């Protein structure tokens, strides 16, 4: 069973879907980064190293 050639409409949709996927991945990355900074109160390196802050 052989498949026919891909229609031009499918090629355009594939390009749009890829672009939208990259935009969504970027958005998720920004939201994750902002969440990490907010939770660690800007002390990301210390939180990553396991240093606790004494207040």
N, C-alpha and C positions, 0 to 999 in steps of 0.2 A: 504494500500500500504506500503510495507516494503522495506527499502533500503538494499542493499547488504553490505557486509563487505567492509571497506575502504582498497583500494589497497596500497601496500607498497610504491609505487611512491608518492601517495598523502600524506602519513605520512612524507616522506622525504621533500617534497616541503613545507609542513606546518612548519616544523622545520626551513628550510632555510628562509621562509618568515618571521617567527617570529624573527629570528636573524637579518635579514636585516631591519626589522621594528625598532628593538631596536637600531641598528646602526644609522639609519636615525633620530630617535628621539634624540639620543645623539648629532648628528651633529647639528640639529636645536637648541638644548639647548646651545651648545657652541657658535653658531653664535648669538643667542639672547643675551647671556651673554656678548660677546664682543661688541655688538652694544650698550647695556645699559652702559657699562663702557666707551665706546668712547663718547657717547652723554652726559653723566654726568661728563666727564673729570676726572674719577676716584673718584668722590665725591658722590658715590652711597648712602651712609647713609644720607648725607645732603639733597640730592635730594629727597629721600624717606620721610624725615621729613618735607620737604617743606621749608628748609632754603635757602634763596637766597644769592648768593655771590655778594659782592660789589667790583668792581675792580676800 
